[in-house]
């Protein structure tokens, strides 16, 4: 059982929904990024999604693209991202960390070495948005053998024919992208999301977490109410981009987490 599996079991026993927060590693700089990540669990975050900076983040909207660029400009790398996770683990051994990014940096690092390094750093799961299920032998299956969850995205365009393929080797949870387009796009709607979540849950026992288009505590509650939890990324990254202090970012995150936990 991974930390992700344990967290969902704990939340289910407590009758609570999950709140997942995304931040870009190294944004706005390595030191402040670590401080923000360390503040997330106390702000109510159940699972941390840690963005891996990449030069061509095709699934991300402008907010997260710019965060990745700021991180790269500060010299953030895959090794430094894993180092940040390792530093976090010195004081927190229970909060799950999902590394979210693209395959190129992992491929360049070498898959086998990356998996050893990720496990050693305390990473619990991977979301690699540009590796389709047809490429599961590349990373997904080796990652699962190494004890990491491999989390897949389902979208409004994932039809009933495609869904079983998407779910085939997925573990940890399913990330449902509530709107078409890139991150930070239009607002999610609970009414639209509910039937899609039900459709996915009819095909898997995994928790279904919904992200994209959640910016307020009310929206976090609305979305979490029809799923197993919700993810907020771009809205948090925007706070960091505005130069907010660690305390201000944490207070905003707490308001979102409180919303999701009310569901």
N, C-alpha and C positions, 0 to 999 in steps of 0.2 A: 504494500500500500504506500503510495507516494504522499507527500505532504498535501497535495491537491485533493487526493481521495479522502484523506483524513479530515481536511477542512470541510468538505461537503458533507461528510458523515456527521461531523460536529454541528454544522448549521442545520441539517435536517432534523437532528435530535432536538435542537432548540426551537424548531419551527421558524427558522429565519431564512431570509434570502441573502444571497451573496452580493457583496459590493467589491468590484474589481476596478483598480485604478491603473491607468497607463501613464508612465512618464518616460521621457527619452534619457537614456544614460548619457551623462556628460553635459546636460543642458541645465543652466546656462554655462556651467563649468563643472569640472570633476568634483570639487569640494562641496559646492552648494547642492549639486545633484545627489551626492551621498547623504547630505543632511536632510534633503526632502524625502528621499527613499526611507531613511530611518524614522521619519516622522509619520509615515503613512499608516502603520499598524495602529498606533495610538489614536489616529484620526478616524479609526473604524474600518480601515481597508482590510478585507479578508484575503485577497490575492493581489499581488503586485505584478503588473505587466511591465517589463523593463525593455524599452525600445533599444535596438541595436542600430546605431547610426550607419547609414548607407548612402552612397552618392546618387542613387537612382531609385528612390522609394515610390514606385509606380502606384501603389494602392493608397497612398497617403495624400491628404489634401494639403493646402499651403501651410497650415499651422504646424503640422508635424514635419513636413518637408523642411521648413525653416528651423525647427528645433534640431533636426538631424544635422543641418548645415552648421548651426551654431556649435554643436557638439564636435563635429569634424574639424571646424576651425580652431577649436580648443585642443585639438590633438587626440580626441577620443578614438579608441580602437576597440576591436573585439577583445583583445587581452585586457585592456583597461576596464572594459565593461564587466568582464568576468571578475576582475579585481575588485570592482565596486560591490558586486554581489558577495564576494568572499569577505569583504570588510563588514558588510551588513550582517552576515552570518555570525560574526563575533559576538553580537549582542542579541540576535534574534534567530533562534533555531527552528521556529515553528511556522512563520508566515511563508506561504508558498510564493515562489518567484517563477514567472513564465517569461522566457526570453522571446521577444517578438521582433522579427525582422525578415531579412531576405537571405537567399541561399549563398550568394556570391562570397561574402566574408567567411562563411563556414567552410565552403568548398576550398577557398584559398588557404585557410588554416589547416585543412586536412580533416575529413570527417571523423576518423578514428581518434585523432588527437583532440579534436574539439569536444567529442563526447566525454573523454577522460577529464578534460579541463573543466567542462561544464558541471559534471557531477561533483568534482572536487570543489568548485566554487559555490556549490549549494543551489544550483539551478534545478527546478523540479519539472519544468515542461517547456515545450517549444511551440511557437507558432511561426511557421515559415510560409509566408503568403504566396510565394511564387513557385512552390513545389506542388504540383497537382498529385492526386492519388496514383496516377499512372507511374509516378517516379518514386513510389514508396521504398523501393530497395535502396535508393540513394541515401536517405537519412531517416525516414520515419521508422522503419523496422529496426535498423541498428540502434536508434535512440530508445525505442521501447525495450530492446534487449539490455540496454545500459541502465534501465530503471527510470527513464524520463517519460513523462506523458507527451504524446504528440497530439496537439489540439488543432482541429480543422475548422475552417470557416464554411458556413452555409449562408447563402444569400437569397433574396427574393427570386432570383432566377434559377436557383437549384431546384429543378423539377423532380417529380416522383421517380423518374427514370434515373436521374443522376444521383439522387440522395443516397441510395445504398452504397454506391462507390465512394462517396465522400465519407460516409460513416464507417467504412470497412475496417480501417486500422486506427481510427480515432480513439483517444483515451483521455481521461481527465475530465473534460467537458467539451461540449460543442459550442462554438462561438457563432451566434446568429447575427449577421449584419443586417440591421433593420431597414436600411434604405439602400437603394442602388447608388453607385457613385463612390467617391473617395471619403476618407475620414473627414469629420467636421462639416459634412453636408447637411441636408435638410433634417428637421426635427423628426424623431421617431414618434410613432403613434401606437399606443397600447391596443387600440381596436384593430389596427392592421397587423400588429405583431402576434396577437393571441392565437389566431388560427394557424399561423406558420409555426409557432412553437409547438402547438398541439400536433401538427403534422410530423414534425421532427421527433417528438417524444413518442409517437406511435411506432417509430422505427428503432428506437434506442433507449436504453436505461440510463444513459449518461445525462448529467445535468445540462440544461440549455441556458446559456448566458447571452444576453442581448446587448449589443453595443452599436455605436454610431448614432449621433443626433441626440444625445442626452446631455443637458447643460444645467438643469435646475434640480433642486431636491424633489420638487413635485413630479417632474418628469422621471427622475430616478425611481420614485415610488410607483408611478404608473406603469413603467416598464417591468420593474421587478415583480409587480403583482401578477403579471401574466407569464412570467418565466421563473427560472431558478435564481435569477439575479441579473444585475446589469453592470456594464462596463462604461466608464467615462475616461476619455483620453484627451481629445482636442481642447475641451473646455479647461481642463487642468493645465495643459501645456500653455494655453493662452495666458493663464494667471502667471506662470513662470516667465513667459515672454515679456509681460508687462513690468517685470522687475519686482514683483511682490516678494516680501520676505518669506522665509521658511514658515514662520508662524501664520502669516496671512494665507499662504497656500494651504497649509494644514487645516486652517479654520474653514476654508471653502470646501476642501475635500470632506471634512467632517459633516458639513451640511448635506452634502450629496449622500454620504454613507448613512446618515440618519434617515434620509428619505427612503433609500433602498431598504433599510432595516425595518421601516414602518410597514412595508408591504405585507 
